[in-house]
């Protein structure tokens, strides 16, 4: 029985729900494996070979290899697990968030210091304006 998911109506937003959790289970478990130094070393020594040890989809593997976090999210990744890829690469969470927006890290930091992104165009598609 499919659940009603009104949050699917939020532009540019992927909600990590039970369905996404099931979809991304192996991707997220791969990310958890990067908590161990020996696994980080193995991954950095041969990324594709290490990824091929995991029963992930090719889409998930390509998302990791290209460091396309939006692609990883769409394939079931959870940002808190995906952050371990950035940490393995020596990247900050701010750098990773900026890469997901198409901004530089500096542009992203300035946007956040100015109060975050505009809500314009980011409301629920079906929402009616009270003008």
Secondary structure, DSSP 8 states (H G I E B T S, - for coil): -----GGGGBTT-----HHHHHHTHHHHHHHHHTTSHHHHHHHHH-HHHHHTTS---HHHHHHHHTT-HHHHHHTT--HHHHHHHHHHTT--HHHHHHHHHT--HHHHHHHHHTTSS--TT-SBTT-----
